[in-house]
Amino acid sequence: MKRPFQPNKRKAKKKHGFFARKEGKGKILKRRRVKGRKRLSK
């Protein structure tokens, strides 16, 4: 059985990257900016 974490940079960027967050309808980046997060996304 494979271990659960199979690192893949492209997949991670697609799912959690800046542009993925930007496209989302949840206003994630805006919330994180307001909160003052140093890192907005992966």
N, CA, C and O atoms as a Maestro MAE file, in Angstrom:
{
 s_m_m2io_version
 :::
 2.0.0
}

f_m_ct {
 s_m_title
 :::
 protein
 m_atom[168] {
  # First column is atom index #
  i_m_mmod_type
  r_m_x_coord
  r_m_y_coord
  r_m_z_coord
  i_m_residue_number
  s_m_chain_name
  s_m_pdb_residue_name
  s_m_pdb_atom_name
  i_m_atomic_number
  :::
  1 25 0.839 -1.197 0.000 1 A "MET " " N  " 7
  2 3 0.000 0.000 0.000 1 A "MET " " CA " 6
  3 2 0.876 1.249 0.000 1 A "MET " " C  " 6
  4 15 1.857 1.334 0.739 1 A "MET " " O  " 8
  5 25 0.503 2.225 -0.847 2 A "LYS " " N  " 7
  6 3 1.280 3.464 -0.906 2 A "LYS " " CA " 6
  7 2 0.959 4.338 0.299 2 A "LYS " " C  " 6
  8 15 -0.127 4.273 0.876 2 A "LYS " " O  " 8
  9 25 1.934 5.150 0.653 3 A "ARG " " N  " 7
  10 3 1.713 6.134 1.717 3 A "ARG " " CA " 6
  11 2 0.767 7.212 1.190 3 A "ARG " " C  " 6
  12 15 0.711 7.447 -0.017 3 A "ARG " " O  " 8
  13 25 0.021 7.871 2.085 4 A "PRO " " N  " 7
  14 3 -0.977 8.847 1.638 4 A "PRO " " CA " 6
  15 2 -0.399 10.075 0.942 4 A "PRO " " C  " 6
  16 15 -1.012 10.583 0.003 4 A "PRO " " O  " 8
  17 25 0.760 10.566 1.373 5 A "PHE " " N  " 7
  18 3 1.277 11.802 0.772 5 A "PHE " " CA " 6
  19 2 2.239 11.492 -0.354 5 A "PHE " " C  " 6
  20 15 3.362 11.042 -0.127 5 A "PHE " " O  " 8
  21 25 1.778 11.741 -1.587 6 A "GLN " " N  " 7
  22 3 2.619 11.558 -2.769 6 A "GLN " " CA " 6
  23 2 2.878 12.936 -3.356 6 A "GLN " " C  " 6
  24 15 2.086 13.407 -4.173 6 A "GLN " " O  " 8
  25 25 3.969 13.600 -2.963 7 A "PRO " " N  " 7
  26 3 4.167 14.985 -3.361 7 A "PRO " " CA " 6
  27 2 4.180 15.178 -4.875 7 A "PRO " " C  " 6
  28 15 4.813 14.417 -5.606 7 A "PRO " " O  " 8
  29 25 3.483 16.190 -5.324 8 A "ASN " " N  " 7
  30 3 3.425 16.528 -6.737 8 A "ASN " " CA " 6
  31 2 3.185 18.028 -6.823 8 A "ASN " " C  " 6
  32 15 2.086 18.511 -6.548 8 A "ASN " " O  " 8
  33 25 4.234 18.763 -7.211 9 A "LYS " " N  " 7
  34 3 4.169 20.232 -7.183 9 A "LYS " " CA " 6
  35 2 3.069 20.782 -8.070 9 A "LYS " " C  " 6
  36 15 2.365 21.716 -7.687 9 A "LYS " " O  " 8
  37 25 2.920 20.207 -9.253 10 A "ARG " " N  " 7
  38 3 1.931 20.721 -10.205 10 A "ARG " " CA " 6
  39 2 0.516 20.569 -9.643 10 A "ARG " " C  " 6
  40 15 -0.305 21.483 -9.726 10 A "ARG " " O  " 8
  41 25 0.253 19.398 -9.072 11 A "LYS " " N  " 7
  42 3 -1.068 19.130 -8.502 11 A "LYS " " CA " 6
  43 2 -1.351 20.067 -7.334 11 A "LYS " " C  " 6
  44 15 -2.455 20.597 -7.200 11 A "LYS " " O  " 8
  45 25 -0.341 20.264 -6.492 12 A "ALA " " N  " 7
  46 3 -0.488 21.142 -5.327 12 A "ALA " " CA " 6
  47 2 -0.784 22.572 -5.755 12 A "ALA " " C  " 6
  48 15 -1.648 23.235 -5.181 12 A "ALA " " O  " 8
  49 25 -0.054 23.047 -6.779 13 A "LYS " " N  " 7
  50 3 -0.256 24.414 -7.263 13 A "LYS " " CA " 6
  51 2 -1.664 24.566 -7.828 13 A "LYS " " C  " 6
  52 15 -2.334 25.572 -7.599 13 A "LYS " " O  " 8
  53 25 -2.099 23.549 -8.569 14 A "LYS " " N  " 7
  54 3 -3.419 23.610 -9.186 14 A "LYS " " CA " 6
  55 2 -4.519 23.669 -8.131 14 A "LYS " " C  " 6
  56 15 -5.530 24.351 -8.301 14 A "LYS " " O  " 8
  57 25 -4.301 22.942 -7.041 15 A "LYS " " N  " 7
  58 3 -5.328 22.857 -6.011 15 A "LYS " " CA " 6
  59 2 -5.254 23.994 -4.997 15 A "LYS " " C  " 6
  60 15 -6.281 24.542 -4.597 15 A "LYS " " O  " 8
  61 25 -4.022 24.351 -4.578 16 A "HIS " " N  " 7
  62 3 -3.858 25.294 -3.465 16 A "HIS " " CA " 6
  63 2 -3.093 26.557 -3.824 16 A "HIS " " C  " 6
  64 15 -2.843 27.396 -2.958 16 A "HIS " " O  " 8
  65 25 -2.723 26.703 -5.075 17 A "GLY " " N  " 7
  66 3 -1.915 27.850 -5.490 17 A "GLY " " CA " 6
  67 2 -2.690 29.160 -5.504 17 A "GLY " " C  " 6
  68 15 -3.894 29.194 -5.253 17 A "GLY " " O  " 8
  69 25 -1.973 30.230 -5.801 18 A "PHE " " N  " 7
  70 3 -2.565 31.569 -5.794 18 A "PHE " " CA " 6
  71 2 -3.723 31.686 -6.770 18 A "PHE " " C  " 6
  72 15 -4.779 32.221 -6.432 18 A "PHE " " O  " 8
  73 25 -3.519 31.180 -7.987 19 A "PHE " " N  " 7
  74 3 -4.548 31.340 -9.015 19 A "PHE " " CA " 6
  75 2 -5.771 30.488 -8.713 19 A "PHE " " C  " 6
  76 15 -6.895 30.867 -9.043 19 A "PHE " " O  " 8
  77 25 -5.555 29.344 -8.087 20 A "ALA " " N  " 7
  78 3 -6.682 28.507 -7.673 20 A "ALA " " CA " 6
  79 2 -7.517 29.257 -6.636 20 A "ALA " " C  " 6
  80 15 -8.747 29.228 -6.674 20 A "ALA " " O  " 8
  81 25 -6.830 29.930 -5.711 21 A "ARG " " N  " 7
  82 3 -7.523 30.701 -4.670 21 A "ARG " " CA " 6
  83 2 -8.236 31.911 -5.274 21 A "ARG " " C  " 6
  84 15 -9.329 32.287 -4.853 21 A "ARG " " O  " 8
  85 25 -7.580 32.507 -6.275 22 A "LYS " " N  " 7
  86 3 -8.120 33.701 -6.914 22 A "LYS " " CA " 6
  87 2 -9.427 33.360 -7.644 22 A "LYS " " C  " 6
  88 15 -10.380 34.139 -7.621 22 A "LYS " " O  " 8
  89 25 -9.460 32.200 -8.285 23 A "GLU " " N  " 7
  90 3 -10.635 31.774 -9.053 23 A "GLU " " CA " 6
  91 2 -11.808 31.446 -8.131 23 A "GLU " " C  " 6
  92 15 -12.968 31.579 -8.523 23 A "GLU " " O  " 8
  93 25 -11.507 31.024 -6.921 24 A "GLY " " N  " 7
  94 3 -12.543 30.554 -6.010 24 A "GLY " " CA " 6
  95 2 -13.571 31.619 -5.675 24 A "GLY " " C  " 6
  96 15 -13.276 32.813 -5.720 24 A "GLY " " O  " 8
  97 25 -14.763 31.190 -5.342 25 A "LYS " " N  " 7
  98 3 -15.839 32.137 -5.044 25 A "LYS " " CA " 6
  99 2 -15.887 32.469 -3.557 25 A "LYS " " C  " 6
  100 15 -16.732 33.255 -3.128 25 A "LYS " " O  " 8
  101 25 -14.988 31.878 -2.761 26 A "GLY " " N  " 7
  102 3 -15.055 32.031 -1.312 26 A "GLY " " CA " 6
  103 2 -14.351 33.246 -0.748 26 A "GLY " " C  " 6
  104 15 -14.339 33.440 0.467 26 A "GLY " " O  " 8
  105 25 -13.747 34.090 -1.625 27 A "LYS " " N  " 7
  106 3 -13.025 35.287 -1.168 27 A "LYS " " CA " 6
  107 2 -11.925 34.927 -0.169 27 A "LYS " " C  " 6
  108 15 -11.726 35.610 0.835 27 A "LYS " " O  " 8
  109 25 -11.223 33.848 -0.467 28 A "ILE " " N  " 7
  110 3 -10.185 33.350 0.431 28 A "ILE " " CA " 6
  111 2 -9.043 34.352 0.576 28 A "ILE " " C  " 6
  112 15 -8.620 34.672 1.687 28 A "ILE " " O  " 8
  113 25 -8.549 34.843 -0.568 29 A "LEU " " N  " 7
  114 3 -7.405 35.765 -0.531 29 A "LEU " " CA " 6
  115 2 -7.752 37.033 0.221 29 A "LEU " " C  " 6
  116 15 -6.943 37.548 0.993 29 A "LEU " " O  " 8
  117 25 -8.957 37.537 -0.003 30 A "LYS " " N  " 7
  118 3 -9.401 38.764 0.659 30 A "LYS " " CA " 6
  119 2 -9.408 38.557 2.173 30 A "LYS " " C  " 6
  120 15 -8.894 39.387 2.923 30 A "LYS " " O  " 8
  121 25 -9.990 37.452 2.611 31 A "ARG " " N  " 7
  122 3 -10.045 37.154 4.043 31 A "ARG " " CA " 6
  123 2 -8.653 37.060 4.639 31 A "ARG " " C  " 6
  124 15 -8.396 37.581 5.724 31 A "ARG " " O  " 8
  125 25 -7.745 36.387 3.917 32 A "ARG " " N  " 7
  126 3 -6.394 36.199 4.439 32 A "ARG " " CA " 6
  127 2 -5.627 37.512 4.482 32 A "ARG " " C  " 6
  128 15 -4.790 37.718 5.361 32 A "ARG " " O  " 8
  129 25 -5.912 38.405 3.527 33 A "ARG " " N  " 7
  130 3 -5.273 39.732 3.540 33 A "ARG " " CA " 6
  131 2 -5.766 40.530 4.738 33 A "ARG " " C  " 6
  132 15 -4.979 41.159 5.446 33 A "ARG " " O  " 8
  133 25 -7.064 40.497 4.954 34 A "VAL " " N  " 7
  134 3 -7.665 41.239 6.069 34 A "VAL " " CA " 6
  135 2 -7.115 40.726 7.394 34 A "VAL " " C  " 6
  136 15 -6.847 41.504 8.310 34 A "VAL " " O  " 8
  137 25 -6.949 39.404 7.487 35 A "LYS " " N  " 7
  138 3 -6.442 38.809 8.711 35 A "LYS " " CA " 6
  139 2 -4.960 39.129 8.914 35 A "LYS " " C  " 6
  140 15 -4.446 39.075 10.030 35 A "LYS " " O  " 8
  141 25 -4.281 39.467 7.799 36 A "GLY " " N  " 7
  142 3 -2.875 39.835 7.898 36 A "GLY " " CA " 6
  143 2 -1.931 38.655 7.776 36 A "GLY " " C  " 6
  144 15 -0.839 38.661 8.346 36 A "GLY " " O  " 8
  145 25 -2.346 37.659 7.045 37 A "ARG " " N  " 7
  146 3 -1.495 36.484 6.832 37 A "ARG " " CA " 6
  147 2 -0.259 36.864 6.029 37 A "ARG " " C  " 6
  148 15 -0.332 37.645 5.080 37 A "ARG " " O  " 8
  149 25 0.876 36.299 6.425 38 A "LYS " " N  " 7
  150 3 2.111 36.560 5.677 38 A "LYS " " CA " 6
  151 2 2.044 35.824 4.343 38 A "LYS " " C  " 6
  152 15 2.403 36.382 3.306 38 A "LYS " " O  " 8
  153 25 1.587 34.578 4.369 39 A "ARG " " N  " 7
  154 3 1.460 33.775 3.151 39 A "ARG " " CA " 6
  155 2 -0.013 33.639 2.792 39 A "ARG " " C  " 6
  156 15 -0.809 33.114 3.571 39 A "ARG " " O  " 8
  157 25 -0.363 34.116 1.608 40 A "LEU " " N  " 7
  158 3 -1.765 34.069 1.196 40 A "LEU " " CA " 6
  159 2 -2.133 32.697 0.662 40 A "LEU " " C  " 6
  160 15 -3.260 32.233 0.840 40 A "LEU " " O  " 8
  161 25 -1.175 32.048 0.004 41 A "SER " " N  " 7
  162 3 -1.443 30.736 -0.571 41 A "SER " " CA " 6
  163 2 -0.134 30.009 -0.819 41 A "SER " " C  " 6
  164 15 0.945 30.565 -0.614 41 A "SER " " O  " 8
  165 25 -0.234 28.770 -1.258 42 A "LYS " " N  " 7
  166 3 0.928 27.917 -1.505 42 A "LYS " " CA " 6
  167 2 1.738 28.440 -2.672 42 A "LYS " " C  " 6
  168 15 2.758 27.849 -3.029 42 A "LYS " " O  " 8
  :::
 }
 m_bond[167] {
  # First column is bond index #
  i_m_from
  i_m_to
  i_m_order
  :::
  1 1 2 1
  2 2 3 1
  3 3 4 2
  4 3 5 1
  5 5 6 1
  6 6 7 1
  7 7 8 2
  8 7 9 1
  9 9 10 1
  10 10 11 1
  11 11 12 2
  12 11 13 1
  13 13 14 1
  14 14 15 1
  15 15 16 2
  16 15 17 1
  17 17 18 1
  18 18 19 1
  19 19 20 2
  20 19 21 1
  21 21 22 1
  22 22 23 1
  23 23 24 2
  24 23 25 1
  25 25 26 1
  26 26 27 1
  27 27 28 2
  28 27 29 1
  29 29 30 1
  30 30 31 1
  31 31 32 2
  32 31 33 1
  33 33 34 1
  34 34 35 1
  35 35 36 2
  36 35 37 1
  37 37 38 1
  38 38 39 1
  39 39 40 2
  40 39 41 1
  41 41 42 1
  42 42 43 1
  43 43 44 2
  44 43 45 1
  45 45 46 1
  46 46 47 1
  47 47 48 2
  48 47 49 1
  49 49 50 1
  50 50 51 1
  51 51 52 2
  52 51 53 1
  53 53 54 1
  54 54 55 1
  55 55 56 2
  56 55 57 1
  57 57 58 1
  58 58 59 1
  59 59 60 2
  60 59 61 1
  61 61 62 1
  62 62 63 1
  63 63 64 2
  64 63 65 1
  65 65 66 1
  66 66 67 1
  67 67 68 2
  68 67 69 1
  69 69 70 1
  70 70 71 1
  71 71 72 2
  72 71 73 1
  73 73 74 1
  74 74 75 1
  75 75 76 2
  76 75 77 1
  77 77 78 1
  78 78 79 1
  79 79 80 2
  80 79 81 1
  81 81 82 1
  82 82 83 1
  83 83 84 2
  84 83 85 1
  85 85 86 1
  86 86 87 1
  87 87 88 2
  88 87 89 1
  89 89 90 1
  90 90 91 1
  91 91 92 2
  92 91 93 1
  93 93 94 1
  94 94 95 1
  95 95 96 2
  96 95 97 1
  97 97 98 1
  98 98 99 1
  99 99 100 2
  100 99 101 1
  101 101 102 1
  102 102 103 1
  103 103 104 2
  104 103 105 1
  105 105 106 1
  106 106 107 1
  107 107 108 2
  108 107 109 1
  109 109 110 1
  110 110 111 1
  111 111 112 2
  112 111 113 1
  113 113 114 1
  114 114 115 1
  115 115 116 2
  116 115 117 1
  117 117 118 1
  118 118 119 1
  119 119 120 2
  120 119 121 1
  121 121 122 1
  122 122 123 1
  123 123 124 2
  124 123 125 1
  125 125 126 1
  126 126 127 1
  127 127 128 2
  128 127 129 1
  129 129 130 1
  130 130 131 1
  131 131 132 2
  132 131 133 1
  133 133 134 1
  134 134 135 1
  135 135 136 2
  136 135 137 1
  137 137 138 1
  138 138 139 1
  139 139 140 2
  140 139 141 1
  141 141 142 1
  142 142 143 1
  143 143 144 2
  144 143 145 1
  145 145 146 1
  146 146 147 1
  147 147 148 2
  148 147 149 1
  149 149 150 1
  150 150 151 1
  151 151 152 2
  152 151 153 1
  153 153 154 1
  154 154 155 1
  155 155 156 2
  156 155 157 1
  157 157 158 1
  158 158 159 1
  159 159 160 2
  160 159 161 1
  161 161 162 1
  162 162 163 1
  163 163 164 2
  164 163 165 1
  165 165 166 1
  166 166 167 1
  167 167 168 2
  :::
 }
}
